[in-house]
Amino acid sequence: MNSGLKALGRALDESSSPELAGLDVLVAGLTAELGQHLASAAPQIAAVPASWRQPARKPDGG
């Protein structure tokens, strides 16, 4: 999600559309908040025992 927001922010920066002018600020804020959340959650996620974790899902949802 974080990389998707960053890509969207870059695309908005490159856009010259007046309709999209304010969205780059919103996306930048969301990206920053998501980064802060991930940084604060990482130690807690790392502390979860491996036996409690579910295996990662495949991209096809399986």
Buried (B, 14 or more C-beta within 10 A) or exposed (E): EEEEBBEBBEEBEEEEEEEEEEBBEEBBEBBEEBEEEEEEEEEEEEEEEEEEEEEEEEEEEE
